[in-house]
């Protein structure tokens, strides 16, 4: 049985450059490729998990994994060429054609590939950052070699080419820290005690557990303007928030509590009004009078 297996494995299939190629040599290449790629994937994934358990920066872990993948693929490629007895110098004459082909056909792919490495190296955008790109807001979930995956605030995923993130203006809410400032504007009726409005707005803003009270970050109330229909006030507050939703939640809570506090204090929240002035005399005619006179 063993002899038969050896016979078939060493069975000559064809000649290449006057060299006999056997069955085992033909099967060895795909088996090597499948086994080596699978083993590389397992080992690199295991290294990534170990780095993550040591609380390493997710961006560093991602960068290390990408570098290991490139090194592994290069080693597999070189070993495969050696197995089929193809010298690397055989590709020298193809380098010009490959460069021209890349220059025209794969320009965007190479551009995105290089941009991906720049994003992972310089870290203007990191995994977990909250971005605003062309009016779309979302959290960075993954930076790949060609594109970056972003989860929008409505849960939809977006794949943005890496080159677009480098060439266009991108607002990164969490580049240096997670501090964000929010505002709540309100208009009260003319005649309202302005100092009472300021006091209530400060009390409500300071009562929120998310607002910061440290120096330079404490809530502030501004008397913005004498509006057409109201006295305009605005309260500024700072919070630590990873996403925009946190800011909107705090602003909503402040509006709820301001509404209650103003009602309790007898302060009227203004609404648009128009005063109409008529020149001359206005006569009000009661249509029922002629009928009553006729009846009498």
C-alpha positions as CSV (number, residue, x, y, z in Angstrom):
1,X,0.0,0.0,0.0
2,X,2.8,2.4,1.0
3,X,4.7,1.6,-2.1
4,X,1.7,2.4,-4.2
5,X,1.3,5.7,-2.5
6,X,4.9,6.6,-3.1
7,X,4.6,5.5,-6.7
8,X,1.7,7.8,-7.4
9,X,3.2,10.7,-5.5
10,X,6.4,10.5,-7.5
11,X,4.5,9.9,-10.7
12,X,5.9,12.3,-13.4
13,X,3.2,14.6,-14.8
14,X,5.1,16.9,-17.2
15,X,8.4,18.5,-17.9
16,X,9.3,22.1,-17.3
17,X,12.7,23.5,-18.4
18,X,13.7,19.9,-19.0
19,X,12.9,19.1,-15.5
20,X,10.3,16.4,-14.6
21,X,7.5,17.6,-12.3
22,X,5.9,14.9,-10.2
23,X,2.4,14.7,-8.6
24,X,3.7,15.5,-5.1
25,X,5.4,18.6,-6.3
26,X,2.2,19.8,-7.9
27,X,0.2,19.1,-4.8
28,X,2.8,20.5,-2.4
29,X,2.4,24.1,-3.6
30,X,-1.4,24.6,-2.9
31,X,-1.1,22.5,0.3
32,X,1.8,24.8,1.4
33,X,-0.2,27.9,0.6
34,X,-3.3,26.8,2.4
35,X,-1.4,25.6,5.5
36,X,0.9,28.6,5.7
37,X,-1.8,31.2,5.3
38,X,-4.1,29.5,7.8
39,X,-1.2,29.1,10.3
40,X,-0.1,32.7,9.9
41,X,-3.7,33.9,10.5
42,X,-4.0,31.8,13.7
43,X,-0.6,32.9,15.1
44,X,-1.2,36.6,14.3
45,X,-4.7,36.5,15.8
46,X,-3.3,34.9,18.9
47,X,-0.6,37.6,19.2
48,X,-3.3,40.3,18.8
49,X,-5.4,38.7,21.6
50,X,-2.4,38.6,24.0
51,X,-1.6,42.2,23.3
52,X,-5.2,43.2,23.9
53,X,-5.2,41.3,27.2
54,X,-2.3,43.4,28.3
55,X,-4.4,46.5,27.7
56,X,-2.3,47.7,24.8
57,X,-3.6,50.5,22.6
58,X,-6.0,49.0,20.0
59,X,-4.4,51.1,17.3
60,X,-1.0,49.6,18.2
61,X,-2.4,46.1,18.2
62,X,-4.0,46.7,14.8
63,X,-0.8,48.1,13.4
64,X,1.3,45.2,14.7
65,X,-1.1,42.7,13.1
66,X,-1.0,44.4,9.8
67,X,2.8,44.4,9.7
68,X,2.9,40.8,10.7
69,X,0.4,39.9,7.9
70,X,2.6,41.7,5.3
71,X,5.8,40.0,6.5
72,X,4.1,36.6,6.6
73,X,2.7,37.0,3.0
74,X,6.2,38.1,1.8
75,X,7.8,35.0,3.4
76,X,5.1,32.7,1.9
77,X,5.5,34.2,-1.5
78,X,9.3,33.8,-1.5
79,X,9.1,30.3,-0.2
80,X,6.6,29.3,-2.8
81,X,8.8,30.6,-5.6
82,X,11.7,28.6,-4.1
83,X,9.5,25.4,-4.1
84,X,8.7,25.7,-7.7
85,X,12.3,26.6,-8.5
86,X,11.5,30.1,-9.9
87,X,14.2,32.6,-9.0
88,X,13.1,36.0,-7.8
89,X,15.3,37.5,-10.5
90,X,12.8,36.1,-13.0
91,X,10.4,38.9,-12.0
92,X,13.0,41.6,-12.6
93,X,11.9,42.1,-16.2
94,X,8.3,42.4,-15.1
95,X,9.0,45.2,-12.7
96,X,8.6,47.9,-15.3
97,X,5.4,46.4,-16.6
98,X,4.1,46.0,-13.1
99,X,5.0,49.6,-12.2
100,X,3.2,50.9,-15.3
101,X,0.2,48.7,-14.6
102,X,0.0,49.9,-11.0
103,X,0.5,53.5,-12.1
104,X,-2.6,53.4,-14.3
105,X,-4.9,50.6,-13.2
106,X,-4.3,50.4,-9.5
107,X,-3.6,54.0,-8.7
108,X,-6.6,54.3,-6.3
109,X,-5.9,51.0,-4.6
110,X,-2.2,52.0,-4.0
111,X,-3.3,55.5,-2.9
112,X,-5.8,54.0,-0.3
113,X,-3.2,51.4,0.8
114,X,-0.5,54.0,1.5
115,X,-3.1,56.3,3.1
116,X,-4.1,53.4,5.4
117,X,-0.6,53.0,6.6
118,X,-0.3,56.7,7.2
119,X,-3.5,56.7,9.3
120,X,-2.2,53.8,11.4
121,X,1.2,55.4,11.8
122,X,0.5,59.0,12.4
123,X,-2.9,58.3,14.2
124,X,-4.9,61.4,13.1
125,X,-7.8,58.9,13.4
126,X,-7.9,56.1,15.9
127,X,-10.2,53.2,16.6
128,X,-13.0,54.5,18.8
129,X,-12.8,58.1,17.7
130,X,-16.0,60.0,16.9
131,X,-15.7,61.6,13.5
132,X,-17.7,64.0,11.3
133,X,-17.1,63.5,7.6
134,X,-19.0,65.5,5.1
135,X,-21.9,66.0,7.5
136,X,-22.0,62.3,8.6
137,X,-21.1,61.5,12.2
138,X,-20.0,58.1,13.5
139,X,-17.5,56.0,15.5
140,X,-14.4,54.5,13.9
141,X,-14.6,50.7,14.4
142,X,-11.8,49.5,12.1
143,X,-9.0,50.9,10.0
144,X,-8.1,48.5,7.1
145,X,-5.5,48.8,4.5
146,X,-8.0,50.1,1.8
147,X,-10.8,51.7,3.8
148,X,-12.0,52.7,7.2
149,X,-15.2,51.3,8.7
150,X,-17.3,53.8,10.6
151,X,-20.6,53.1,12.5
152,X,-23.0,56.1,12.1
153,X,-25.0,57.3,15.0
154,X,-28.1,55.6,13.5
155,X,-26.3,52.2,13.5
156,X,-25.5,52.1,9.7
157,X,-21.9,51.1,8.8
158,X,-19.9,53.1,6.3
159,X,-16.8,52.2,4.4
160,X,-14.8,55.3,3.6
161,X,-11.6,55.1,1.4
162,X,-8.5,55.9,3.5
163,X,-7.3,58.5,0.9
164,X,-10.6,60.4,1.4
165,X,-9.9,60.7,5.1
166,X,-6.5,62.3,4.5
167,X,-7.4,64.5,1.6
168,X,-10.7,66.0,3.0
169,X,-11.4,67.9,6.1
170,X,-12.4,65.6,8.9
171,X,-13.7,66.7,12.3
172,X,-12.4,64.4,15.0
173,X,-14.3,65.1,18.2
174,X,-12.0,62.9,20.4
175,X,-8.6,63.5,18.9
176,X,-7.0,65.0,22.0
177,X,-9.7,64.4,24.7
178,X,-13.4,63.7,25.1
179,X,-14.3,67.1,26.3
180,X,-17.2,68.6,24.3
181,X,-19.2,71.8,24.9
182,X,-23.0,72.0,24.6
183,X,-25.4,74.9,24.7
184,X,-29.1,75.4,25.6
185,X,-30.8,78.6,24.4
186,X,-34.1,79.9,25.8
187,X,-36.1,83.1,25.4
188,X,-38.2,84.6,28.2
189,X,-40.9,87.2,28.1
190,X,-40.0,90.9,28.4
191,X,-40.3,92.2,32.0
192,X,-38.8,89.0,33.5
193,X,-36.1,89.4,36.2
194,X,-32.9,88.6,34.2
195,X,-30.9,87.8,37.3
196,X,-33.5,85.2,38.4
197,X,-33.3,83.6,34.9
198,X,-29.5,83.4,35.2
199,X,-29.6,81.9,38.6
200,X,-32.1,79.2,37.6
201,X,-30.2,78.3,34.5
202,X,-27.0,78.0,36.4
203,X,-28.6,75.8,39.1
204,X,-30.2,73.5,36.5
205,X,-26.9,73.2,34.6
206,X,-24.8,72.5,37.7
207,X,-27.4,69.9,38.9
208,X,-26.6,67.6,36.0
209,X,-24.2,64.9,37.0
210,X,-22.5,64.9,33.6
211,X,-21.6,68.6,33.6
212,X,-18.0,69.6,34.6
213,X,-17.4,72.2,37.3
214,X,-13.7,72.5,37.2
215,X,-11.9,75.8,36.4
216,X,-12.6,77.0,32.9
217,X,-15.3,74.3,32.3
218,X,-18.0,75.4,34.8
219,X,-21.4,76.3,33.3
220,X,-21.8,79.9,32.2
221,X,-25.0,81.8,31.4
222,X,-25.0,84.6,28.8
223,X,-27.6,87.3,28.1
224,X,-27.3,87.0,24.3
225,X,-29.7,89.7,23.0
226,X,-32.9,91.7,23.2
227,X,-34.8,89.6,20.7
228,X,-37.9,90.6,18.7
229,X,-40.2,88.7,21.0
230,X,-38.1,87.7,24.0
231,X,-35.0,88.2,26.1
232,X,-32.5,85.6,24.8
233,X,-30.3,83.6,27.2
234,X,-27.9,80.8,26.6
235,X,-26.1,78.4,29.0
236,X,-22.8,76.8,28.1
237,X,-21.7,73.6,29.7
238,X,-18.9,71.0,29.2
239,X,-19.1,67.3,29.5
240,X,-17.0,64.2,28.9
241,X,-18.6,62.3,26.1
242,X,-17.4,59.8,23.5
243,X,-20.3,60.4,21.1
244,X,-22.7,63.2,20.2
245,X,-25.6,61.3,21.9
246,X,-24.2,62.1,25.4
247,X,-24.3,65.8,24.6
248,X,-27.8,65.7,23.3
249,X,-29.0,63.8,26.3
250,X,-27.6,66.3,28.8
251,X,-29.0,69.2,26.7
252,X,-32.4,67.5,26.7
253,X,-32.4,67.0,30.5
254,X,-31.5,70.7,31.0
255,X,-34.4,71.8,28.8
256,X,-36.9,69.5,30.8
257,X,-35.7,70.9,34.1
258,X,-35.7,74.5,32.9
259,X,-39.3,74.2,31.8
260,X,-40.3,73.0,35.3
261,X,-38.2,75.6,37.1
262,X,-39.5,78.5,35.1
263,X,-43.1,77.3,35.7
264,X,-42.4,77.1,39.4
265,X,-40.9,80.6,39.5
266,X,-43.6,82.1,37.3
267,X,-41.3,82.9,34.4
268,X,-42.9,82.7,31.0
269,X,-41.0,81.2,28.1
270,X,-41.6,83.6,25.3
271,X,-43.1,82.7,21.9
272,X,-43.4,84.8,18.7
273,X,-46.0,87.6,19.0
274,X,-47.1,90.4,16.7
275,X,-48.8,93.7,17.9
276,X,-51.2,95.2,15.3
277,X,-51.8,99.0,15.5
278,X,-54.8,100.5,13.6
279,X,-55.0,104.1,12.6
280,X,-58.4,105.9,12.8
281,X,-61.6,104.6,14.4
282,X,-62.6,101.0,14.6
283,X,-66.4,100.5,14.6
284,X,-67.7,97.1,15.8
285,X,-71.0,96.2,14.2
286,X,-73.3,93.7,15.9
287,X,-75.2,91.9,13.1
288,X,-78.0,90.8,15.5
289,X,-79.1,94.4,16.3
290,X,-81.2,95.0,13.1
291,X,-83.0,91.7,13.6
292,X,-83.8,92.6,17.2
293,X,-85.1,96.0,16.2
294,X,-87.2,94.5,13.4
295,X,-88.8,92.0,15.9
296,X,-89.6,94.8,18.3
